[in-house]
Structures are given as C-alpha cells and as structure tokens.
C-alpha cells in the first residue's frame, strides 16, 4: 500500500495573493502544520479547501523555446488552430500555447504539435489565474518571495500556483 497521498492546500499570501499548493505526503498532519507555519510566518494564512481555487482555471500549457526565432507568429497561429489549441501567446523568445485541461484533448493538441516537428520546453497541466494581484509594499514582496521559497524547499510540495503579478 502506497502511504503517499496527493493533497491540495489553499490560502492567501501577503496582500491577499491567492496561493494553491499541491503536495504529495505520507503525513498529512506534518505537511499541513508546515504549510500553516510558512503562511503565518509570511503574513498570510492557510484557508479552507475551495477558498481560492475558483480564481484559477486548469489549463494545459505548452511552452516552446523560440530563441532562434525559427517560428513565425503566422505559422504558430495556423499550427495551433489545426492542432485544436485554445490560444497562444507569441512572446520574446518563447511561445506559450494554452489548451483545455481535459487530459485527452490536451494530449491530442500536444501530439498534433509534435507531429508538426515542434519540441517543447514544457507541456503540463497548470493552474492559471483568472486575475492577478500586484503588490506595492516592499515587505509584502519580500514576504511573498520568502513564502514561495519556503514552500518550494519543502520536500512534500510538488507545485505552487499563485496569482501574484511579478514585474
């Protein structure tokens, strides 16, 4: 029997930043206690399940490295439409393609783009914020960075999602 369980924790960081933490733990009490301590220490608080998840959408996100500029925006647009992607963002050296979070549809988009010869920097399901929070206070920014670091350093934590708009 696998003693590990997937847990999702939700809470608020400084300035009301919404935070979702995905963890894989063999001791729920220890993990919850650790996370509660981090949030408290950094001016936030761990909340109830569902307190912030409604602020995020599950999305399949595919990132393509385009440092060498080998892909044009027109080509990406055409290939994405053919592959069934929802949207794409043609950024500086990076192309970010979003697809539905439905695992079967996401796989189909990924495979269609692979068949066209694309290679991905990453291709995974992510929690994408619907709105973002900007922090102006220096202490809040420092505390939010500390909270993210503490969470990411915890061996049970798999992913940290938040809606902090970093400059």
VEXGUKE-721162 format. One record per residue (C-alpha): x, y, z; residue in three letters. Coordinates in steps of 0.001 Angstrom, whole numbers, always signed. Layout:
REM VEXGUKE-721162
+---------+---------+---------+------+
:       X :       Y :       Z : rest :
+---------+---------+---------+------+
:       X :       Y :       Z :  ALA :
...
+---------+---------+---------+------+
***
This chain:
REM VEXGUKE-721162
+---------+---------+---------+------+
:       X :       Y :       Z : rest :
+---------+---------+---------+------+
:      +0 :      +0 :      +0 :  UNK :
:   +1344 :   +3384 :   -1015 :  UNK :
:   +1414 :   +5589 :   +2084 :  UNK :
:   +1565 :   +8777 :     -20 :  UNK :
:   -1499 :  +10874 :    -748 :  UNK :
:   -1998 :  +13856 :   -3037 :  UNK :
:   -3125 :  +16915 :   -1107 :  UNK :
:   -4111 :  +20373 :   -2314 :  UNK :
:   -3830 :  +23272 :    +119 :  UNK :
:   -5205 :  +26748 :    -482 :  UNK :
:   -4526 :  +30027 :   +1217 :  UNK :
:   -3641 :  +33670 :    +995 :  UNK :
:    -218 :  +35235 :    +948 :  UNK :
:    +546 :  +38887 :   +1709 :  UNK :
:   -1768 :  +41451 :     +33 :  UNK :
:   -4382 :  +38736 :    -485 :  UNK :
:   -2373 :  +36857 :   -3112 :  UNK :
:   -4131 :  +33549 :   -3792 :  UNK :
:   -1889 :  +30500 :   -3364 :  UNK :
:   -2516 :  +26851 :   -4237 :  UNK :
:     -41 :  +24232 :   -3076 :  UNK :
:     -23 :  +20698 :   -4441 :  UNK :
:   +1716 :  +18225 :   -2151 :  UNK :
:   +2443 :  +14521 :   -2030 :  UNK :
:   +2741 :  +13443 :   +1577 :  UNK :
:   +2927 :  +10404 :   +3803 :  UNK :
:   +1919 :  +12520 :   +6823 :  UNK :
:    -948 :  +14976 :   +6279 :  UNK :
:    -646 :  +16470 :   +9774 :  UNK :
:   +3042 :  +17261 :   +9344 :  UNK :
:   +2541 :  +18785 :   +5895 :  UNK :
:    -470 :  +20867 :   +6935 :  UNK :
:   +1419 :  +22053 :  +10027 :  UNK :
:   +4482 :  +23019 :   +7984 :  UNK :
:   +2413 :  +24912 :   +5423 :  UNK :
:    +339 :  +26682 :   +8083 :  UNK :
:   +3611 :  +27775 :   +9734 :  UNK :
:   +5005 :  +29147 :   +6431 :  UNK :
:   +1829 :  +31091 :   +5642 :  UNK :
:   +1626 :  +32516 :   +9201 :  UNK :
:   +5295 :  +33458 :   +9225 :  UNK :
:   +4970 :  +35314 :   +5918 :  UNK :
:   +1855 :  +37332 :   +6744 :  UNK :
:    -635 :  +35058 :   +5048 :  UNK :
:   -2954 :  +32292 :   +6110 :  UNK :
:   -3823 :  +28778 :   +5076 :  UNK :
:   -7521 :  +28641 :   +4217 :  UNK :
:  -10261 :  +26109 :   +3619 :  UNK :
:  -10335 :  +23924 :    +530 :  UNK :
:  -12014 :  +25929 :   -2217 :  UNK :
:  -11182 :  +29344 :    -750 :  UNK :
:   -9049 :  +30385 :   -3751 :  UNK :
:   -9263 :  +27599 :   -6374 :  UNK :
:  -12225 :  +29328 :   -8054 :  UNK :
:   -9778 :  +32118 :   -9001 :  UNK :
:   -7817 :  +29713 :  -11220 :  UNK :
:   -8543 :  +27699 :  -14341 :  UNK :
:   -6990 :  +24317 :  -15058 :  UNK :
:   -5200 :  +24672 :  -18377 :  UNK :
:   -2879 :  +22595 :  -20444 :  UNK :
:    +126 :  +24801 :  -21132 :  UNK :
:   +2751 :  +24049 :  -23754 :  UNK :
:   +5897 :  +26158 :  -23874 :  UNK :
:   +8077 :  +26240 :  -26985 :  UNK :
:  +11525 :  +27786 :  -26984 :  UNK :
:  +11847 :  +30219 :  -29901 :  UNK :
:  +15145 :  +31948 :  -29015 :  UNK :
:  +16439 :  +31333 :  -32539 :  UNK :
:  +13250 :  +32849 :  -33999 :  UNK :
:  +12654 :  +29858 :  -36263 :  UNK :
:   +8857 :  +30024 :  -35807 :  UNK :
:   +6772 :  +32906 :  -37132 :  UNK :
:   +3599 :  +34095 :  -35452 :  UNK :
:   +1529 :  +33227 :  -38561 :  UNK :
:   +2926 :  +29693 :  -38646 :  UNK :
:   +2239 :  +29189 :  -34925 :  UNK :
:   -1293 :  +30545 :  -35286 :  UNK :
:   -2065 :  +28183 :  -38168 :  UNK :
:    -489 :  +25146 :  -36455 :  UNK :
:   -2261 :  +25883 :  -33154 :  UNK :
:   -5647 :  +26206 :  -34847 :  UNK :
:   -5107 :  +22925 :  -36715 :  UNK :
:   -3979 :  +21199 :  -33514 :  UNK :
:   -7062 :  +22404 :  -31610 :  UNK :
:   -5329 :  +24712 :  -29117 :  UNK :
:   -7425 :  +27389 :  -27389 :  UNK :
:   -4960 :  +30238 :  -27523 :  UNK :
:   -1310 :  +31148 :  -27824 :  UNK :
:    +979 :  +33955 :  -26739 :  UNK :
:   +3874 :  +34795 :  -29016 :  UNK :
:   +6435 :  +36243 :  -26616 :  UNK :
:  +10066 :  +37247 :  -26819 :  UNK :
:  +11964 :  +34019 :  -27492 :  UNK :
:   +9141 :  +31936 :  -26011 :  UNK :
:   +5795 :  +30765 :  -27317 :  UNK :
:   +3156 :  +29766 :  -24791 :  UNK :
:    +229 :  +27733 :  -26061 :  UNK :
:   -2802 :  +27054 :  -23905 :  UNK :
:   -5208 :  +24208 :  -24378 :  UNK :
:   -8106 :  +22803 :  -22444 :  UNK :
:   -7269 :  +20939 :  -19262 :  UNK :
:   -9175 :  +17880 :  -20444 :  UNK :
:   -6292 :  +15363 :  -20398 :  UNK :
:   -7393 :  +13639 :  -23626 :  UNK :
:   -7790 :  +16880 :  -25561 :  UNK :
:   -4541 :  +18252 :  -24131 :  UNK :
:   -2735 :  +15092 :  -25252 :  UNK :
:   -4258 :  +15444 :  -28743 :  UNK :
:   -3020 :  +19047 :  -29050 :  UNK :
:    +433 :  +18048 :  -27789 :  UNK :
:    +678 :  +15110 :  -30196 :  UNK :
:    -561 :  +17178 :  -33156 :  UNK :
:   +2139 :  +19805 :  -32498 :  UNK :
:   +4789 :  +17093 :  -32009 :  UNK :
:   +3767 :  +15604 :  -35356 :  UNK :
:   +4465 :  +19006 :  -36935 :  UNK :
:   +8012 :  +18805 :  -35583 :  UNK :
:   +7734 :  +21036 :  -32518 :  UNK :
:   +9746 :  +20283 :  -29399 :  UNK :
:   +8583 :  +21623 :  -26049 :  UNK :
:  +10401 :  +23308 :  -23192 :  UNK :
:   +7463 :  +22056 :  -21111 :  UNK :
:   +3979 :  +20642 :  -21595 :  UNK :
:   +1895 :  +20200 :  -18471 :  UNK :
:   -1371 :  +20938 :  -16756 :  UNK :
:   -1200 :  +24196 :  -14794 :  UNK :
:   -3422 :  +26329 :  -12599 :  UNK :
:   -3722 :  +29606 :  -14492 :  UNK :
:   -5014 :  +32632 :  -12537 :  UNK :
:   -8074 :  +34449 :  -13911 :  UNK :
:   -6921 :  +37696 :  -12313 :  UNK :
:   -3662 :  +38870 :  -10838 :  UNK :
:   -2688 :  +40772 :   -7693 :  UNK :
:     +26 :  +43419 :   -7821 :  UNK :
:   +1992 :  +44099 :   -4650 :  UNK :
:   +3405 :  +47532 :   -3945 :  UNK :
:   +4642 :  +47129 :    -368 :  UNK :
:   +8314 :  +46163 :    -139 :  UNK :
:   +7656 :  +43977 :   +2923 :  UNK :
:   +4800 :  +42166 :   +1158 :  UNK :
:   +7039 :  +41424 :   -1832 :  UNK :
:   +9808 :  +40190 :    +481 :  UNK :
:   +7339 :  +38006 :   +2439 :  UNK :
:   +5756 :  +36599 :    -717 :  UNK :
:   +9187 :  +35650 :   -2098 :  UNK :
:  +10022 :  +34056 :   +1265 :  UNK :
:   +6726 :  +32125 :   +1280 :  UNK :
:   +7340 :  +30780 :   -2242 :  UNK :
:  +10913 :  +29787 :   -1306 :  UNK :
:   +9786 :  +28023 :   +1880 :  UNK :
:   +7047 :  +26155 :     +24 :  UNK :
:   +9348 :  +25119 :   -2819 :  UNK :
:  +12012 :  +23940 :    -340 :  UNK :
:   +9521 :  +21610 :   +1375 :  UNK :
:  +10091 :  +18058 :    +133 :  UNK :
:   +6343 :  +17259 :    +150 :  UNK :
:   +5464 :  +20205 :   -2111 :  UNK :
:   +5101 :  +19322 :   -5806 :  UNK :
:   +3722 :  +22580 :   -7253 :  UNK :
:   +2980 :  +26107 :   -6080 :  UNK :
:    +487 :  +28215 :   -8038 :  UNK :
:    -285 :  +31855 :   -7236 :  UNK :
:   -1792 :  +34971 :   -8800 :  UNK :
:    +970 :  +37444 :   -7917 :  UNK :
:   +1754 :  +39622 :  -10903 :  UNK :
:   +5541 :  +39888 :  -10735 :  UNK :
:   +7164 :  +42673 :  -12733 :  UNK :
+---------+---------+---------+------+
***
